Amino acid sequence: MELTGLEGKVAVVTGAGRMRSIGRAIAVGLAGAGCDVVVTGTGRDPNSYPEAEKEAGWRDIDSVAEEIEALGRRALPLVSTVTDPFAVDLVASYTMKELGRVDFVVNNAGPARGLDRNPVVDVPLDAWRRVVDVNLNGAFYMSRAFGRRLIEQGEGGAIINISSIAGKVFGPNQAAYAASKAGQNALTACMAREMGQHKVRVNSICPGLVDTSRMDDMPRGGKDAAAQEGVSGGGKDTARQEGIQEETPPGMGFDWDEYVQTAIPMGRAGEGEDIANAAVYLCSAQGAWITGQSINVDGGNCVWH
């Protein structure tokens, strides 16, 4: 089956600047399917990039924009933050000015894993607020601003919230994240009821464990090996960029390989492209009768619960 209805459309993807990220995969996937793409990021300090990005000469959303343009599509990289409704309105206005329309919005931006990964009684207020502000308020601000443009255009479209199975399957030390993702799923369902009359589809994608730099704080290859070798990647650098304290709280570092082997029936973690494939499908004409859903893309992780 060939996906249709994507050629010449305009998509907006937030949080798309990291080299190993869901946002980058979605942006490039939509471009490969025929979309012009607006990519946003917070303008990370290059000194905070993970070593792999530094070695590759990575330049955040500018590098993603180059990948989009290499596919023959227009790219519009914008430094912004989803936590500021005024900044979000500027992104919406600039998108309309430069590209003339909007068809698909993917709310992917997410904060670093930090001190929110603690029991509720130990979560600092600023850590709680940061997670909820980016994940839930950011999705609301983006959906509100771009939803208005979609209604005004009168040609339908799609809004996708990148949520998480953590918004459905609950455990200790993740209350802020889980609450924000459950909130995204509720926002999705409510907006789907409201926007259906305008032919705008609203869905959530709920990834399980995905191999991105955001997860590099998790020990891999056995806890003893991880303790001896250290864990590489951008966890602390990301925390610094996002304004969260850099200490690693207890209970964040369950072993990656053990989790994959015991909790994921498909026997592997997800890749950004696994999530991108679902996003592209939901934007396509073949996804035209899907709305109000929170779809697990998790290798069967939720089956265990």
C-alpha positions in Angstrom: 0.0 0.0 0.0 1.4 3.4 -1.0 0.6 6.3 1.3 -1.0 9.2 -0.3 -2.2 12.7 0.6 1.2 14.0 1.8 2.8 15.5 -1.3 3.1 19.3 -1.0 1.7 19.4 2.5 3.3 21.4 5.3 4.2 19.7 8.6 5.5 21.2 11.9 7.6 19.0 14.2 8.7 20.3 17.6 11.8 19.0 19.5 13.4 17.8 16.3 17.1 18.8 16.7 18.8 15.8 18.3 20.7 13.4 16.1 19.3 10.3 17.8 15.7 11.5 18.4 12.1 10.7 17.6 11.6 14.3 16.4 14.4 14.1 13.8 13.0 10.7 12.5 9.5 12.1 12.1 10.6 15.3 10.4 12.8 13.4 7.9 10.1 10.7 7.4 7.4 13.4 6.6 9.9 15.0 4.2 10.5 11.7 2.5 6.8 11.3 2.0 6.5 14.7 0.3 6.0 17.3 3.0 7.7 20.6 3.6 8.7 20.7 7.2 9.1 23.2 10.0 11.5 21.9 12.7 11.8 23.6 16.0 14.3 23.3 18.8 15.4 25.3 21.9 18.8 26.3 20.5 21.0 24.0 22.6 24.5 25.2 23.4 26.9 23.2 21.2 29.1 22.6 24.2 26.3 20.5 25.7 25.9 18.2 22.7 26.5 14.5 23.3 30.0 13.3 22.1 28.4 11.5 19.1 26.9 14.8 17.9 30.1 16.7 18.4 32.1 14.1 16.4 29.6 14.1 13.6 29.6 17.9 13.4 25.9 18.0 14.2 24.2 21.3 14.2 20.8 20.6 15.8 17.8 21.7 13.7 20.1 23.1 11.0 21.4 19.6 10.3 17.8 18.2 10.2 16.8 21.0 7.8 19.7 20.0 5.5 18.4 16.4 5.5 14.9 17.6 4.6 16.3 19.8 1.8 18.4 16.9 0.5 15.0 15.1 0.0 13.9 17.9 -2.3 11.6 19.6 0.3 11.5 23.0 1.9 12.7 23.2 5.5 12.1 26.0 8.0 14.3 25.6 11.2 13.1 27.8 14.0 14.6 28.2 17.5 11.7 28.4 19.9 10.2 26.9 23.0 6.8 25.3 23.4 6.5 26.5 27.0 5.9 30.1 25.9 2.5 30.7 24.3 3.7 33.9 22.7 6.7 32.1 21.1 4.3 29.4 19.9 2.1 32.0 18.2 5.1 33.4 16.5 6.1 30.0 15.1 2.5 29.6 13.8 2.5 33.0 12.2 6.0 32.6 10.7 5.0 29.2 9.3 2.0 30.7 7.5 4.1 33.6 6.3 6.9 31.5 4.9 5.1 28.3 3.8 1.6 29.6 3.2 -0.3 26.9 5.1 -0.1 24.1 7.7 -1.5 20.6 7.4 0.1 18.5 10.1 1.4 19.3 13.6 3.5 16.9 15.6 3.9 17.8 19.3 7.1 16.0 20.1 9.1 18.3 22.4 10.1 16.8 25.7 12.2 17.8 28.7 15.3 16.0 30.0 14.9 13.1 32.4 15.9 14.6 35.8 14.8 15.0 39.4 11.2 14.4 38.5 12.2 10.7 38.5 11.7 10.4 42.2 8.9 9.5 44.6 6.2 12.2 44.6 7.2 13.4 48.1 10.8 14.0 46.9 10.1 15.7 43.5 11.2 19.3 43.5 8.5 21.7 42.5 10.6 23.1 39.6 11.2 19.6 38.2 7.4 18.9 38.3 6.5 22.2 36.7 9.1 21.8 34.0 7.8 18.3 32.9 4.2 19.4 32.9 5.0 22.7 31.2 6.8 21.1 28.3 4.8 17.9 27.8 1.3 19.1 28.6 1.2 22.8 28.4 3.4 22.8 25.3 1.1 20.4 23.5 -1.9 22.6 24.5 -0.2 25.8 23.3 0.8 24.3 20.0 -2.6 22.6 19.4 -4.4 25.8 20.2 -2.3 28.0 18.0 -2.1 25.7 15.0 -5.6 24.3 15.5 -7.0 27.8 14.8 -5.0 27.9 11.6 -6.3 24.5 10.5 -9.9 25.5 11.1 -9.4 28.8 9.2 -8.0 26.9 6.2 -11.0 24.6 6.1 -9.1 21.8 4.5 -8.7 19.4 7.4 -5.4 18.1 8.7 -3.8 16.2 11.6 -2.4 16.9 15.0 -0.3 14.2 16.6 0.9 14.2 20.3 3.9 12.1 21.0 2.8 10.7 24.3 4.1 7.5 26.0 2.9 4.2 27.3 3.8 5.8 30.7 0.6 7.7 30.3 -1.3 4.4 30.5 0.9 2.0 32.5 1.9 3.5 35.9 4.8 2.9 38.2 6.9 4.5 40.9 9.2 7.5 40.4 7.5 8.8 37.3 4.5 10.7 38.5 5.3 14.0 36.7 6.0 12.3 33.4 3.1 9.9 33.6 0.6 12.6 34.6 1.8 14.8 31.8 1.5 12.0 29.2 -1.9 10.9 30.5 -2.9 14.5 30.2 -1.7 14.5 26.6 -3.9 11.5 25.9 -6.9 13.3 27.5 -6.1 16.5 25.5 -6.0 14.3 22.3 -9.4 12.8 23.0 -11.1 16.1 23.8 -9.7 17.8 20.8 -10.7 14.9 18.5 -14.3 15.4 19.6 -14.0 19.2 18.9 -12.0 19.1 15.7 -13.8 16.3 13.9 -16.4 18.7 12.4 -13.5 20.5 10.8 -12.0 17.3 9.4 -8.9 17.7 11.6 -7.8 14.4 13.1 -6.1 14.4 16.5 -4.2 11.3 17.8 -1.5 10.4 20.3 1.3 8.0 19.6 2.5 6.2 22.8 6.0 4.9 22.3 7.6 2.4 24.6 11.4 2.3 25.2 13.0 4.0 22.2 16.8 4.2 21.6 17.4 7.9 21.7 20.0 10.1 23.3 17.4 11.1 25.9 17.7 7.6 27.3 21.5 7.5 27.6 21.4 7.8 31.3 20.2 4.2 31.5 23.0 1.6 32.2 23.5 -0.8 29.3 25.3 -4.1 29.1 24.7 -5.0 32.7 24.8 -2.8 35.7 28.3 -3.7 36.8 29.8 -2.9 33.3 27.9 0.4 33.2 29.2 1.3 36.7 32.7 0.7 35.6 32.6 2.3 32.2 30.2 5.2 32.9 27.2 6.0 30.8 27.9 8.2 27.8 25.4 10.6 26.2 23.5 13.7 26.8 21.5 13.2 30.0 23.3 15.8 32.2 24.0 18.1 29.3 20.4 18.1 28.4 19.4 18.7 32.0 21.7 21.7 32.0 20.2 23.1 28.8 16.6 22.6 30.0 17.4 24.2 33.4 17.0 21.1 35.5 19.4 20.2 38.3 22.1 17.8 37.0 22.1 15.2 39.8 20.9 11.7 38.7 18.2 10.7 41.2 18.1 7.2 42.6 15.9 4.7 40.7 16.4 6.1 37.2 19.0 3.7 36.1 17.4 0.2 35.7 19.4 -1.8 33.2 18.6 -1.3 29.5 19.4 -4.9 28.3 17.5 -6.5 31.2 14.4 -4.4 30.5 14.5 -5.1 26.8 14.8 -8.9 27.4 12.1 -9.1 30.1 9.6 -6.5 29.2 9.4 -6.2 25.4 8.0 -9.2 23.6 9.6 -8.1 20.3 13.0 -8.4 21.9 14.4 -5.0 21.0 14.0 -1.3 21.9 12.3 0.9 19.4 14.1 3.2 16.9 13.0 6.7 16.0 11.9 5.4 12.6 9.3 3.1 14.3 7.6 6.1 15.7 8.0 8.1 12.5 6.3 5.3 10.4 3.2 5.6 12.6 3.2 9.4 12.4 3.5 9.4 8.7 0.6 7.0 8.4 -1.6 9.0 10.7 -1.0 12.1 8.5 -1.7 10.3 5.3 -5.0 9.8 3.5 -4.9 6.2 4.6 -5.3 7.4 8.2 -8.3 9.6 7.4 -10.7 7.7 9.6 -8.5 7.5 12.7 -9.0 10.1 15.3 -9.1 10.4 19.1 -6.8 7.4 19.6 -3.7 6.9 21.8 -1.8 4.3 19.8 0.9 2.2 21.4 4.0 1.7 19.4 6.0 -0.3 22.0 7.1 -3.7 20.7 4.3 -5.3 22.9 5.6 -3.7 26.1 2.1 -3.0 27.4 1.1 -6.6 26.9 3.0 -7.4 30.1 0.7 -5.1 32.1 
